Amino acid sequence: MKKRIPYIIILILLIAVEVVIAITQHNNWLRSYGGDVIVVWAVYCLVQSIIGGKNPYITHIGVLFFAFLVEFLQYIHIVDLIGLGHIEFFRVLIGTSFAVEDLYSYALGTAIGIAGSFIYSKVKKYNINSKESE
């Protein structure tokens, strides 16, 4: 449980950021692209809060595949195909429009996340090694 708490806290903060973006930003690059970069971080934190901080690189790639899958499901209008197109909640949750730019944003968010995980692992390892040598 101890490993999950930081992911839960970060997830809550990222959701708050996404809500602020959704409420305050309309038709600009932050909402169009920044939100998609951030959403892969939020999904990553959700997954890590469930699985307990397992291999970050596999989790990042899994989240990227999930994001791509959702985007391609938007391309085939899955919400309408499964009969939920009349419910606004599902139209917002799953989405209704495919955009190649979203795929780029998900990939960028994943690359930043992987870089962050790599840097964190090096800093953590350095701190452990520094304490052992004292």
Residue frames as qw, qx, qy, qz and C-alpha x, y, z in Angstrom:
[[0.000, 0.885, 0.465, 0.000, 0.00, 0.00, 0.00],
 [0.369, -0.713, 0.067, 0.593, 2.90, 2.32, 0.77],
 [0.344, -0.095, 0.562, 0.746, 4.03, 2.34, -2.89],
 [0.137, 0.592, 0.713, 0.350, 0.50, 3.11, -4.10],
 [0.154, -0.803, -0.386, 0.426, -0.11, 6.30, -2.10],
 [0.165, -0.485, 0.263, 0.818, 2.16, 8.60, -4.18],
 [0.069, 0.160, 0.762, 0.624, 0.45, 7.39, -7.36],
 [0.081, -0.696, -0.713, 0.019, -2.99, 8.04, -5.86],
 [0.178, -0.741, -0.159, 0.627, -2.00, 11.56, -4.80],
 [0.130, -0.301, 0.495, 0.805, -0.51, 12.37, -8.21],
 [0.051, 0.387, 0.836, 0.384, -3.57, 10.88, -9.93],
 [0.079, -0.790, -0.547, 0.266, -5.88, 13.17, -7.94],
 [0.158, -0.654, 0.119, 0.731, -3.72, 16.19, -8.82],
 [0.131, -0.079, 0.698, 0.699, -3.64, 15.26, -12.51],
 [0.027, 0.589, 0.790, 0.165, -7.42, 14.81, -12.59],
 [0.108, -0.808, -0.303, 0.494, -7.78, 18.25, -11.00],
 [0.151, -0.450, 0.407, 0.780, -5.50, 19.74, -13.68],
 [0.100, 0.214, 0.825, 0.513, -7.51, 18.01, -16.42],
 [0.018, -0.740, -0.664, 0.105, -10.77, 19.38, -14.99],
 [0.126, -0.742, -0.033, 0.658, -9.34, 22.91, -14.79],
 [0.138, -0.211, 0.627, 0.737, -8.17, 22.63, -18.41],
 [0.061, 0.426, 0.850, 0.305, -11.57, 21.33, -19.51],
 [0.072, -0.804, -0.526, 0.267, -13.44, 24.12, -17.72],
 [0.140, -0.817, 0.021, 0.559, -11.19, 27.07, -18.52],
 [0.142, -0.416, 0.614, 0.656, -9.57, 26.32, -21.86],
 [0.671, 0.526, 0.464, -0.239, -11.62, 26.29, -25.05],
 [0.726, 0.657, 0.154, 0.135, -10.32, 25.60, -28.55],
 [0.070, 0.892, -0.446, 0.017, -6.63, 26.16, -27.89],
 [0.583, 0.426, -0.686, 0.088, -3.48, 24.05, -27.93],
 [0.167, -0.337, 0.762, -0.527, -3.52, 23.37, -24.17],
 [0.739, 0.070, 0.414, -0.527, -6.90, 21.70, -24.28],
 [0.821, 0.449, -0.216, -0.277, -6.28, 20.01, -27.62],
 [0.701, 0.417, -0.541, 0.205, -2.80, 18.65, -26.99],
 [0.020, -0.477, 0.647, -0.594, -1.74, 19.30, -23.39],
 [0.743, -0.193, 0.307, -0.563, -4.75, 17.47, -22.01],
 [0.946, 0.219, -0.206, -0.118, -3.86, 14.40, -24.08],
 [0.438, 0.489, -0.627, 0.419, -0.27, 14.48, -22.85],
 [0.281, -0.378, 0.579, -0.665, -1.47, 14.70, -19.25],
 [0.860, -0.089, 0.038, -0.502, -4.17, 12.05, -19.59],
 [0.832, 0.217, -0.502, 0.091, -1.60, 9.30, -20.27],
 [0.170, 0.363, -0.659, 0.637, 0.14, 10.31, -17.03],
 [0.582, -0.224, 0.314, -0.716, -3.17, 10.09, -15.18],
 [0.935, 0.062, -0.212, -0.278, -3.94, 6.65, -16.60],
 [0.588, 0.356, -0.631, 0.360, -0.37, 5.55, -15.74],
 [0.121, -0.329, 0.600, -0.719, -0.86, 6.68, -12.13],
 [0.795, -0.108, 0.084, -0.591, -4.24, 4.93, -11.99],
 [0.893, 0.180, -0.411, -0.035, -2.69, 1.67, -13.18],
 [0.416, 0.353, -0.646, 0.534, 0.29, 1.97, -10.82],
 [0.391, -0.331, 0.434, -0.741, -2.01, 2.73, -7.89],
 [0.913, -0.039, -0.027, -0.405, -3.77, -0.57, -8.62],
 [0.916, 0.204, -0.318, 0.138, -0.75, -2.77, -9.35],
 [0.702, -0.684, 0.015, 0.198, 1.51, -1.23, -6.73],
 [0.051, -0.893, 0.383, 0.231, 4.33, 0.44, -8.62],
 [0.865, 0.022, 0.440, 0.241, 5.47, -2.45, -10.79],
 [0.558, -0.002, 0.421, 0.716, 7.76, -2.08, -13.84],
 [0.158, 0.699, 0.161, -0.679, 7.22, 1.52, -14.95],
 [0.063, 0.377, -0.607, -0.697, 8.42, 1.01, -18.52],
 [0.005, -0.239, -0.940, -0.244, 6.02, -1.84, -19.27],
 [0.059, 0.660, 0.625, -0.413, 3.22, 0.14, -17.64],
 [0.090, 0.601, -0.142, -0.781, 3.99, 3.23, -19.74],
 [0.100, 0.157, -0.780, -0.598, 3.93, 1.20, -22.96],
 [0.003, 0.403, 0.915, -0.034, 0.72, -0.56, -21.89],
 [0.098, 0.692, 0.382, -0.604, -0.94, 2.79, -21.24],
 [0.103, 0.459, -0.432, -0.770, 0.22, 4.04, -24.65],
 [0.067, -0.097, -0.916, -0.384, -1.32, 1.01, -26.36],
 [0.028, 0.577, 0.758, -0.304, -4.53, 1.57, -24.39],
 [0.099, 0.650, 0.065, -0.751, -4.63, 5.24, -25.45],
 [0.117, 0.267, -0.676, -0.677, -4.07, 4.27, -29.08],
 [0.013, -0.296, -0.950, -0.102, -6.81, 1.63, -28.81],
 [0.090, 0.667, 0.539, -0.507, -9.30, 4.17, -27.44],
 [0.118, 0.565, -0.241, -0.780, -8.39, 6.61, -30.21],
 [0.116, 0.093, -0.834, -0.531, -8.91, 3.97, -32.90],
 [0.028, 0.473, 0.867, -0.152, -12.22, 3.00, -31.28],
 [0.144, 0.660, 0.200, -0.710, -13.20, 6.64, -31.69],
 [0.083, 0.336, -0.614, -0.710, -12.32, 6.31, -35.38],
 [0.176, -0.195, -0.905, -0.335, -14.92, 3.55, -35.80],
 [0.425, -0.346, -0.022, -0.836, -17.44, 5.49, -33.66],
 [0.332, -0.062, -0.920, 0.201, -17.61, 2.78, -31.01],
 [0.186, 0.155, 0.539, -0.807, -19.94, 4.83, -28.78],
 [0.608, 0.235, -0.119, -0.749, -22.60, 4.78, -31.48],
 [0.536, 0.188, -0.789, -0.233, -21.89, 1.17, -32.45],
 [0.265, -0.111, -0.892, 0.349, -22.53, -0.09, -28.92],
 [0.260, -0.660, -0.623, -0.331, -25.65, 2.04, -28.56],
 [0.439, -0.602, -0.384, 0.545, -24.40, 4.60, -26.04],
 [0.329, 0.275, 0.233, 0.873, -24.16, 7.56, -28.40],
 [0.249, -0.725, -0.372, -0.523, -27.24, 9.19, -26.90],
 [0.655, -0.697, -0.215, 0.196, -25.66, 9.34, -23.41],
 [0.186, 0.929, -0.214, 0.238, -23.43, 12.41, -23.04],
 [0.607, -0.663, 0.438, -0.008, -21.32, 10.82, -20.26],
 [0.841, -0.003, 0.475, 0.259, -20.11, 8.03, -22.55],
 [0.554, 0.775, 0.123, 0.279, -19.58, 10.41, -25.47],
 [0.081, -0.918, 0.333, -0.199, -17.22, 12.43, -23.24],
 [0.725, -0.488, 0.487, 0.007, -15.61, 9.43, -21.50],
 [0.802, 0.113, 0.503, 0.302, -14.80, 7.43, -24.62],
 [0.057, -0.509, 0.339, 0.789, -14.75, 10.28, -27.11],
 [0.656, 0.563, 0.461, -0.202, -16.29, 10.62, -30.50],
 [0.522, 0.841, -0.126, -0.070, -13.67, 12.01, -32.84],
 [0.880, -0.073, 0.156, 0.443, -10.43, 10.51, -34.08],
 [0.202, 0.960, -0.194, -0.004, -7.41, 12.75, -34.57],
 [0.839, 0.273, -0.265, 0.390, -3.89, 11.70, -35.57],
 [0.088, 0.681, -0.342, 0.642, -2.59, 14.61, -33.48],
 [0.735, -0.537, 0.183, -0.373, -3.94, 12.88, -30.37],
 [0.977, 0.020, -0.093, 0.190, -1.73, 9.88, -31.12],
 [0.495, 0.529, -0.283, 0.628, 1.28, 12.20, -31.22],
 [0.329, -0.667, 0.260, -0.616, 0.24, 13.75, -27.90],
 [0.926, -0.337, 0.064, -0.157, -0.13, 10.32, -26.28],
 [0.871, 0.227, -0.169, 0.402, 3.30, 9.31, -27.60],
 [0.199, 0.640, -0.290, 0.683, 4.85, 12.54, -26.30],
 [0.607, -0.597, 0.198, -0.486, 3.23, 12.06, -22.89],
 [0.989, -0.139, -0.017, 0.053, 4.52, 8.50, -22.78],
 [0.678, 0.431, -0.239, 0.546, 8.04, 9.57, -23.79],
 [0.111, -0.674, 0.305, -0.663, 8.06, 12.21, -21.05],
 [0.821, -0.446, 0.127, -0.334, 6.76, 9.65, -18.56],
 [0.957, 0.077, -0.125, 0.252, 9.42, 7.10, -19.52],
 [0.413, 0.562, -0.296, 0.653, 12.13, 9.77, -19.25],
 [0.412, -0.644, 0.246, -0.596, 10.78, 10.76, -15.83],
 [0.952, -0.279, 0.037, -0.119, 10.75, 7.14, -14.66],
 [0.823, 0.299, -0.211, 0.436, 14.31, 6.66, -15.91],
 [0.139, 0.630, -0.316, 0.696, 15.57, 9.80, -14.17],
 [0.663, -0.559, 0.167, -0.469, 13.74, 8.87, -10.97],
 [0.987, -0.111, -0.081, 0.078, 15.30, 5.39, -10.97],
 [0.639, 0.411, -0.269, 0.592, 18.80, 6.87, -11.41],
 [0.156, -0.646, 0.274, -0.695, 18.28, 9.46, -8.67],
 [0.844, -0.425, 0.070, -0.319, 16.87, 6.82, -6.34],
 [0.942, 0.077, -0.164, 0.282, 19.79, 4.47, -7.07],
 [0.382, 0.553, -0.295, 0.679, 22.30, 7.30, -6.55],
 [0.430, -0.631, 0.224, -0.606, 20.71, 8.22, -3.21],
 [0.956, -0.279, 0.002, -0.093, 20.80, 4.59, -2.04],
 [0.829, 0.250, -0.197, 0.461, 24.45, 4.19, -3.11],
 [0.116, 0.662, -0.267, 0.690, 25.41, 7.49, -1.45],
 [0.657, -0.582, 0.175, -0.447, 23.87, 6.40, 1.87],
 [0.988, -0.094, -0.065, 0.101, 25.66, 3.03, 1.74],
 [0.667, 0.412, -0.236, 0.574, 29.08, 4.65, 1.23],
 [0.189, -0.770, 0.206, -0.573, 28.71, 6.93, 4.28]]
